[in-house]
């Protein structure tokens, strides 16, 4: 960090920050990777109360032990619709332009099963993947611009706002189940009640994107004994790309009200875009936009990404006693449009008994409204050495949304909801005491 200007007209301060690092990774049996990472940032404070800042950085992440050395094995992944299921492959009208039958046979389906293959049981297909010793580090380019305000006319208030733009290339990851199906069969279309896969061409029966899918040698389906049904190939590679951009805002304010001290903290994120491409080298690359959407193929960053989310905490201090309430909010979500094309719209209609609904309720699993939760915390400082705390999370016992078991990935959709995003535990209480010696 180097100060460039200080206490000059229009430049209360101007600071440059820069750094670089060289790293080398070598894996026995694999390759050697040499990489430079660097950053450069500029911070300008034209006058008191305002600071402008920007940063550009290049980063790398080497593959971890699991990504390199996990044994290749067959497990489960989410897949509601198998293109080879049903009687579509027996339609003689597909013989010339859309040889679905030939593709299903090339994937290992027995001739006698064509026309009677079933969709994966419980929307769970087999998936084969594991570590890859040939993985190279993934690379990220990040740049941010922002500002910090601490106005003198409003003591106790501060505000920072930053725009971020992050691109990850050579991304270490596996294709989603939807990407594997799309790579072979293309988009699903429905016209006049007839489903077709126009992406299946006369050459698809020998296309590696199709022939690497392994079917059950008895049923022709994509589920069954993992010893002989490899299912969808979802191995790790460096072929992916991630991109995200958005705006972060943080505001804090504190004030003495006379009868109490009030402090408020507000944190907001607005996600503009979050895309994933499993294979940028594909002849038909697919950039999957997931901001505001959910499906079995959105969740590659660990959880759902709403367009808006914020938390707002207000704390009132009365001498030795504190009362704090936290408001958590995420905006509405809906089924990913590409998932609608690939597997059909989510269930909408009369719901059976259970899952928080009454029999006869009309539900729409293709949409989730905006959600709000409130947490209450009470704290009593007996003295400098003893503090009691009582808390209630999800104060109004808000139930999580129900979206069915087939619309989310096996990692992040459990019990017909998304417990990694929504509070699935309901109202809960906690008490604690802290003693200092």
C-alpha positions in Angstrom: 0.0 0.0 0.0 1.4 3.3 -1.0 0.0 6.8 -0.4 0.1 8.9 -3.6 -1.4 12.2 -2.4 -2.6 13.6 0.9 -4.2 16.8 2.1 -4.2 18.4 -1.3 -7.2 20.3 -3.0 -9.6 17.6 -4.1 -7.4 14.9 -2.7 -7.7 14.4 1.1 -6.0 11.1 0.3 -5.2 9.0 -2.7 -3.8 5.5 -2.0 -2.6 2.7 -4.3 -2.6 -0.9 -3.3 -0.9 -3.6 -5.3 0.4 -7.1 -4.9 1.5 -10.2 -6.8 2.3 -13.8 -6.1 3.7 -16.8 -8.0 2.6 -20.3 -7.2 3.5 -23.7 -8.6 1.6 -27.0 -8.1 2.8 -30.4 -9.0 0.8 -33.6 -8.7 2.5 -37.0 -8.9 1.0 -38.7 -11.9 -0.5 -35.5 -13.1 0.9 -32.2 -14.4 2.7 -29.1 -13.2 0.9 -25.8 -13.1 2.6 -22.4 -12.7 0.4 -19.3 -12.1 0.8 -15.6 -11.3 -1.9 -13.9 -9.2 -2.1 -10.2 -8.7 -4.2 -7.3 -7.6 -4.3 -3.5 -7.9 -6.6 -1.1 -6.1 -7.1 2.6 -5.9 -8.8 4.5 -3.0 -9.6 8.2 -3.4 -11.0 10.4 -0.6 -11.7 13.8 -2.3 -12.9 15.3 1.0 -14.1 14.3 4.4 -17.1 11.9 4.5 -16.6 10.4 1.0 -14.3 7.7 -0.3 -14.3 6.1 -3.7 -12.6 2.8 -4.3 -11.9 0.3 -7.0 -10.1 -3.0 -7.2 -9.0 -5.5 -9.9 -7.7 -8.9 -9.1 -6.6 -12.2 -10.7 -6.9 -15.3 -8.5 -6.5 -19.0 -8.9 -7.8 -22.0 -6.9 -5.9 -25.3 -7.1 -8.0 -28.5 -7.0 -8.4 -29.9 -3.5 -7.7 -33.5 -2.4 -11.3 -34.7 -3.0 -11.4 -33.2 -6.5 -8.2 -34.9 -7.4 -8.3 -38.3 -5.7 -11.9 -39.2 -4.9 -12.6 -42.7 -6.4 -14.9 -42.8 -9.4 -18.2 -44.2 -8.3 -21.9 -44.3 -9.2 -24.4 -42.5 -7.1 -27.7 -40.6 -7.7 -28.6 -37.2 -9.3 -31.9 -35.5 -9.9 -33.6 -36.2 -13.3 -37.4 -36.1 -13.6 -37.7 -36.8 -17.4 -35.8 -39.4 -19.5 -36.0 -38.6 -23.2 -36.0 -42.4 -23.9 -39.0 -43.0 -21.6 -42.4 -43.8 -23.0 -43.3 -44.5 -26.6 -41.6 -41.5 -28.2 -38.7 -43.7 -29.5 -41.2 -46.0 -31.3 -42.8 -43.2 -33.3 -42.0 -44.0 -37.0 -42.3 -40.3 -37.8 -39.0 -39.8 -36.0 -37.1 -42.4 -38.0 -35.5 -40.0 -40.5 -34.9 -36.6 -38.8 -35.0 -37.6 -35.1 -33.6 -41.2 -34.6 -34.3 -41.3 -30.8 -34.5 -45.0 -30.9 -30.9 -45.3 -32.3 -29.6 -43.1 -29.5 -31.4 -45.0 -26.8 -30.0 -48.3 -28.2 -26.5 -46.8 -28.4 -26.6 -46.0 -24.7 -27.3 -49.6 -23.8 -31.0 -49.9 -23.8 -32.1 -53.5 -24.9 -34.2 -53.5 -28.1 -37.2 -55.0 -26.2 -37.4 -52.1 -23.8 -37.9 -49.4 -26.4 -41.3 -48.0 -25.9 -41.6 -49.2 -22.3 -38.7 -47.4 -20.6 -39.8 -45.6 -17.4 -38.7 -42.2 -16.0 -36.2 -42.5 -13.1 -37.7 -43.7 -9.9 -38.4 -40.8 -7.5 -36.8 -38.5 -10.1 -33.4 -40.0 -9.2 -31.1 -41.2 -12.0 -27.7 -42.9 -11.6 -24.7 -40.6 -12.0 -21.0 -41.6 -12.3 -18.2 -39.2 -11.4 -15.3 -38.7 -9.1 -11.8 -37.2 -8.8 -9.7 -36.2 -11.8 -5.9 -36.2 -11.3 -5.5 -34.1 -14.4 -7.4 -31.1 -13.1 -5.7 -27.7 -13.3 -6.3 -24.6 -11.1 -9.4 -22.6 -11.9 -8.8 -18.9 -12.6 -10.9 -15.9 -11.5 -11.0 -12.3 -12.7 -12.6 -9.9 -10.2 -13.2 -6.2 -10.3 -15.2 -4.0 -8.0 -16.0 -0.3 -7.7 -17.7 1.3 -4.8 -18.0 4.2 -2.4 -18.2 4.9 1.3 -20.2 7.7 2.8 -20.0 9.0 6.4 -21.8 12.4 6.2 -20.9 14.9 8.9 -24.5 16.2 9.0 -25.7 12.7 10.2 -23.4 11.6 13.1 -23.4 7.8 13.7 -24.4 7.0 10.1 -22.2 5.2 7.5 -23.0 3.7 4.1 -21.0 1.6 1.7 -22.0 0.4 -1.8 -20.0 -1.8 -4.1 -20.6 -3.3 -7.5 -18.8 -6.6 -8.1 -18.1 -8.6 -11.3 -16.5 -12.0 -11.1 -15.7 -14.4 -13.9 -14.2 -17.9 -13.2 -12.7 -19.7 -16.1 -11.3 -23.3 -16.2 -13.9 -23.9 -13.5 -13.5 -27.1 -11.6 -16.9 -28.7 -11.7 -19.2 -31.3 -13.2 -22.0 -30.8 -15.7 -25.5 -30.7 -14.2 -27.9 -33.5 -15.1 -29.8 -31.1 -17.4 -26.6 -30.2 -19.2 -25.8 -33.9 -19.8 -29.2 -34.5 -21.3 -29.1 -31.3 -23.3 -25.7 -32.2 -24.7 -27.1 -35.3 -26.3 -30.8 -34.8 -26.9 -31.0 -31.0 -27.2 -34.1 -29.1 -26.0 -37.4 -30.8 -25.5 -40.3 -29.3 -27.5 -44.0 -29.9 -27.2 -46.3 -29.2 -30.1 -49.9 -30.3 -30.4 -49.4 -32.5 -27.4 -46.5 -34.4 -29.1 -43.1 -34.3 -27.4 -39.9 -34.3 -29.6 -36.2 -33.7 -29.3 -35.1 -31.8 -32.4 -31.5 -31.8 -31.2 -31.2 -35.5 -31.9 -29.7 -35.8 -35.4 -28.7 -38.8 -37.5 -25.2 -38.6 -36.2 -26.2 -38.6 -32.5 -26.0 -42.4 -32.1 -22.2 -42.1 -32.3 -21.9 -38.7 -30.6 -19.7 -39.1 -27.4 -22.2 -36.8 -25.6 -24.7 -39.5 -26.1 -22.7 -42.7 -25.9 -21.1 -41.9 -22.6 -24.6 -42.2 -21.0 -25.0 -45.7 -19.7 -28.4 -47.3 -19.4 -29.8 -50.3 -17.4 -29.1 -53.4 -19.4 -32.4 -54.9 -18.3 -34.9 -52.1 -18.1 -33.2 -49.5 -20.4 -33.7 -46.8 -17.8 -31.2 -44.5 -16.2 -31.6 -46.0 -12.7 -30.9 -49.4 -11.2 -27.9 -51.4 -10.0 -24.8 -49.1 -10.0 -22.7 -52.1 -11.0 -24.1 -52.2 -14.5 -25.9 -48.8 -14.8 -23.5 -45.9 -15.0 -26.3 -43.4 -15.8 -25.2 -39.8 -16.5 -21.5 -39.0 -16.8 -20.8 -36.2 -14.3 -17.1 -36.3 -13.9 -15.0 -33.2 -12.9 -13.2 -31.2 -15.5 -11.9 -27.7 -16.2 -14.3 -27.0 -19.0 -16.8 -24.9 -17.0 -17.2 -21.1 -16.6 -19.0 -19.2 -13.8 -20.0 -15.5 -13.9 -21.7 -13.4 -11.4 -22.3 -9.7 -10.9 -24.3 -7.7 -8.4 -24.4 -4.9 -5.8 -23.6 -5.0 -2.1 -24.9 -2.3 0.3 -24.1 -2.0 4.0 -25.6 0.8 6.1 -25.1 1.4 9.9 -26.6 4.0 12.2 -26.5 4.5 15.9 -28.2 7.2 18.1 -28.9 7.9 21.7 -32.7 8.3 22.1 -32.5 9.4 25.7 -34.4 6.5 27.2 -32.3 4.0 25.2 -29.5 3.6 22.7 -30.5 2.5 19.2 -28.2 0.9 16.7 -29.2 -0.4 13.3 -27.4 -2.4 10.7 -28.7 -3.2 7.2 -27.0 -5.5 4.7 -28.4 -5.9 1.2 -27.3 -7.9 -1.9 -28.8 -7.4 -5.4 -27.8 -10.2 -7.7 -27.8 -9.0 -11.4 -26.6 -12.2 -13.0 -25.3 -15.6 -12.0 -24.5 -17.9 -15.0 -22.9 -21.4 -15.3 -21.7 -23.1 -18.4 -20.6 -26.7 -17.9 -18.6 -26.9 -21.1 -17.6 -23.7 -22.9 -15.9 -25.9 -25.6 -19.2 -27.6 -26.6 -20.6 -27.1 -30.1 -23.8 -25.9 -28.4 -22.6 -24.1 -25.2 -25.4 -23.5 -22.7 -25.2 -20.5 -20.3 -27.6 -21.2 -17.5 -28.9 -18.1 -15.8 -30.0 -18.9 -12.2 -30.7 -15.6 -10.5 -34.3 -15.8 -9.2 -34.7 -19.4 -10.5 -34.6 -22.9 -8.9 -34.3 -26.3 -10.5 -32.1 -29.5 -10.3 -29.6 -27.6 -12.3 -29.4 -24.3 -10.4 -27.5 -24.5 -7.1 -24.0 -24.9 -8.5 -22.8 -22.3 -6.0 -24.2 -24.1 -3.0 -27.7 -22.7 -2.7 -30.4 -20.7 -4.5 -29.6 -17.1 -5.6 -32.6 -14.7 -5.1 -32.4 -11.4 -6.9 -32.8 -9.5 -3.7 -31.8 -10.5 -0.1 -31.2 -8.5 3.0 -30.9 -8.6 6.7 -31.8 -5.7 9.0 -30.9 -5.8 12.7 -32.2 -3.2 15.2 -30.9 -3.2 18.8 -32.1 -1.1 21.7 -30.0 -0.9 24.8 -31.6 0.0 28.2 -28.7 0.1 30.6 -27.6 -3.5 31.1 -30.4 -4.9 29.0 -30.4 -5.3 25.2 -33.3 -6.2 22.9 -32.5 -7.0 19.3 -34.7 -8.0 16.4 -33.4 -9.3 13.0 -35.4 -9.2 9.8 -34.3 -11.6 7.1 -35.7 -11.3 3.6 -35.3 -13.1 0.2 -37.2 -12.2 -2.9 -39.5 -14.4 -4.9 -38.2 -17.3 -7.0 -39.6 -19.4 -9.8 -38.8 -22.6 -11.8 -35.8 -22.2 -14.1 -37.1 -21.6 -17.7 -34.6 -24.1 -19.1 -35.9 -26.7 -16.7 -39.5 -26.0 -17.8 -38.3 -26.7 -21.4 -36.4 -29.9 -20.4 -38.8 -31.5 -18.0 -42.1 -29.7 -18.2 -43.6 -27.2 -15.8 -43.7 -28.1 -12.1 -46.8 -29.5 -10.5 -49.7 -27.1 -10.2 -53.1 -28.2 -8.9 -54.8 -29.8 -5.9 -52.4 -31.0 -3.3 -52.8 -34.3 -1.3 -52.7 -34.5 2.5 -49.5 -33.4 4.2 -46.4 -31.2 3.8 -48.1 -28.3 5.5 -51.1 -28.1 3.2 -54.6 -29.2 3.6 -56.2 -31.7 1.3 -57.8 -29.8 -1.6 -55.4 -26.8 -1.4 -54.3 -25.5 -4.8 -50.5 -25.3 -5.1 -48.0 -24.1 -7.6 -44.6 -25.8 -7.3 -43.3 -23.5 -10.1 -43.2 -20.4 -7.9 -42.0 -19.4 -4.4 -43.2 -16.1 -3.0 -40.9 -13.7 -1.2 -40.0 -14.8 2.3 -39.4 -13.0 5.6 -38.2 -14.3 8.9 -37.8 -12.4 12.2 -35.4 -13.4 15.1 -35.5 -11.9 18.6 -32.6 -11.8 21.0 -32.6 -10.6 24.6 -29.4 -10.0 26.5 -28.8 -9.1 30.2 -25.3 -8.0 31.3 -25.3 -8.8 35.0 -21.8 -7.4 35.3 -18.5 -7.4 33.3 -18.1 -11.1 33.9 -21.6 -12.6 33.5 -24.1 -12.3 30.6 -27.4 -14.1 30.0 -28.8 -14.4 26.5 -32.2 -15.7 25.3 -33.1 -16.0 21.6 -36.0 -17.0 19.4 -35.3 -17.8 15.8 -38.1 -17.7 13.2 -40.3 -15.9 15.7 -43.5 -16.3 13.8 -42.9 -20.0 12.9 -42.8 -19.4 9.2 -43.1 -22.7 7.2 -40.7 -23.3 4.3 -42.1 -23.5 0.8 -43.0 -26.9 -0.7 -41.8 -27.5 -4.3 -41.8 -31.3 -4.6 -38.9 -33.6 -4.6 -38.0 -33.6 -8.3 -37.3 -29.9 -8.9 -34.2 -29.5 -6.9 -30.8 -31.2 -6.7 -30.2 -34.1 -4.3 -27.6 -31.9 -2.5 -29.9 -28.9 -1.8 -33.5 -30.0 -2.1 -34.6 -32.3 0.8 -38.0 -33.1 2.1 -39.7 -31.3 -0.8 -38.1 -28.0 0.1 -34.7 -26.2 0.1 -33.4 -26.3 3.7 -30.1 -24.8 2.6 -32.0 -21.6 1.7 -35.3 -21.6 3.7 -35.7 -22.2 7.4 -37.1 -25.8 7.7 -36.8 -26.1 11.5 -39.5 -23.6 12.5 -39.6 -21.6 15.7 -36.8 -22.5 18.1 -35.5 -21.2 21.4 -32.0 -20.9 22.8 -30.6 -19.7 26.2 -27.0 -19.2 27.1 -24.8 -17.8 29.8 -21.3 -16.4 29.4 -18.9 -16.2 32.3 -15.5 -14.5 32.1 -12.8 -15.5 34.6 
